[in-house]
Each structure stands twice: as structure tokens, then as C-alpha cells.
Amino acid sequence: MNQSKIIIFKVPEFPHLSETFIVAQIITGIKLGYEVKILIRKLLDNDTAVNSILIKEYGLLDKIIIEDYNIPKNRLVRLIKWIFLLILNFRDLNYIIKYYKEFSKFSLTCLYQWLFFQRFKNATLFHVQYGTNSKPLDILKKTGFKPAVIVTFHGHDAFFPINGYIPNNGYYDNLFKYADLITANTPYLADKIIELGCPRELLSIIPVGVDTDFFYANKESKIIHSTLKLITVGRLDKVKGHDYCILAVADLINKGVDVTLTIIGEGKERKSLEDLIAQYQLEDKVFLKGKKTQLEVRQELWEHDLYLLTAVALGDGRRETQGLATLEAQACGLPVVAFDSGGIKYTIEDEKTGLICKEYDVQEVSDKIKLLYSNPILKIEMSMNTKDFIKQNFSQNYIDSIWEKEYLQLLKA
């Protein structure tokens, strides 16, 4: 349908094992019939991700272009080549001068950068992943670059100082003025972006979708057991609040509930979580299982009863913006018990597919889990509700249909 139309997906690094949502977004473009290229700064040597079924099936590695400006390391050679390139592109001198004026300091690099992006001047649009990855497209658009630019924010890119060091000194001013579309995955993240100065009319809320052909309820693997098996999936980071999960389990055991907790993921908080498990003598109740493939995660979800997410705010106020794992769990038939933190509540239908608790309130989490433990019929009803909720609101097919409309609207503009 759109074979003559080109989408350039601009991604910082590829392929990340944890960034399945970016792979899904790229595949959306391919499925909609666009010619797709993937522009990256760094190619990761990650065998597990590189060899994933989807990356191989869609030939994504063959679509990669490295963002290399081909700048000579030798200063003299760099200058001579710069002069030669300037003469060679004399007809575009007006655009080059406009581009240079946007920088406070003169640098030879700017010309190399400007010329690199000119190879994409006939592309239909750039779809940038992460606001911090939008440069230099914001300045290029300001100085006459023709392709449309969509920027999808994911969370950390909306909280300053970004990555602990990038200040908000007008960092997104050009982006919010010259981009064609900004997207956020939940109303929570959208509000944060608007607070940074993004015009409301420029912003669309488009959730990250779930592949419901892969994540689904498998009744054959579901074993009825007396122990209530809780599970949570995510990197071991303070924002995920795994310590509150562990405290909830300790409280449930004190209340006489036969419960276990499986934590899937790896990260810098492992040691502190191990210490907490030991402190409450939960070694035979709480299991840190490390990283797992998507196939392994799905199998684990099938073998558990409830999904638990006790995400909390970080010191800078940043919270979980959507929570893809809660969607995958519900797609597999698991009700969710979660803190009302950030955008998580938008991924759950409270009292129908799960239960939302006040942030930091371990007692409420414990009480609501016990309620489902004591009322298996309610738990089964919630489990039955999850399938339709996910398909109607978050299935990848549904999200693809939203993106199809957004892309077509930009093509017509």
C-alpha cells in the first residue's frame, strides 16, 4: 500500500532485549506497508535479542543504518574535508548557514551532521523513540528539513535532570515547536510532557500494545494449587518497588495466607532484595529468578495466579509511566494488584481486572491479595475479564490501527 513511503525509526541503541515495544513499533510500520529503515547510534552485541524470532522474521538487522557522520579523526584532514564538502554543497549554503546559527559554538561537526541527514530528505517521516533522541532533528526541522517528525516519549525522557545531568534549559523548545506529532503512552506521561511546554494539540496518547497472539491465557498449563502464587516481572530497580512486594508477602504469611512470590528480572537492587528476603526469612517463599526470555516469562505467567506491581516514585518524582508487564499478565489471564503510581492505573480496570491500592500502602496490598485468596470466585471472574479488556484496549492489532491513522494523517498534511 505504501511501498513508496519511507519511515525512518530513530533509536539510540538496537536491539535491546528489554525494549520489545520498540521492535513492535518498527514491525507496525512494516505491517502497514511502509519501507522501513532503523537509524541507530550503536549496534548492541546481544545474542539473545539479535536472535529473537521477530527480529529474524522481519529482517530488522538488514534495515539498520548507523548514525556515523564519517568525521576524520585527524584535525587537519577534518578541516580540509570540511572545506571540500562546503564547496561541493555550495547551492545549499543558505540552509547550512541557518543550521550553524542554531548552535552557540562553531564546530566543524555541524556540517558533517547536516550532510548525513540530507540522505534522508526524501523520507516520508522520522519516528523517534525517546525525546532525548530527537536531536538534531528538532533543529533540522526548524531550518527547513522536509520529512515529518514524530517523537514518542517513554518516561525517563520527561523528567529533568534527564539521566541525572541534562538540565531543562529549553531542551525541548525546538522539538515542541517544530515536531509534527508527540506521543505518550498514558495520560500520566502526557501531563508531564505538557508541563514541559508541549502544546496539547501536538500530543496524542497511544499506549504500548501487547501481542495477544503470543500472550494469552493457556488453560491447559493452569494447575489449581492451594498455594497462592504471585509473580512480578521487571528490572530490579527502585522504581519497580520490589521491596514492597516482599513486605506484602511477609504480612500475608503473618495473616496465615499460603503464598509465594516469583520475581523475574535483574538489576542493581538484587543485593538489597536478597538482604530483605533473608531479614524476613522468606528464602522458601520469595524467589529471585533473574532475566528470562519472553517464552520463559509467558510460561511463568501461565503457572502463577496473580500479578503484583508495587512501583513507586523515585527521588526526582519519576514514576512508572505505563507498565507493559501488567498488560502481558492480564493477557495471560492474571488479575493484577498494583499501587496507584504514575500511569499504572490506566493499564488496569479497577475491581474488574485487578485491584488498585494506594501508593506505598503495603497493608492495603496485603488485604486485597487476601481478599482474592479467600474469594476464588472473584479471582476467577477477574481473570475472565482480563482477556476482553486487553484485546479491546491494548492488543497490538488495535494499537496498529491507531498508528495507521496517525501515519496517514501526516502523509496527507
Disulfide bonds with the S-S distance in Angstrom:
none
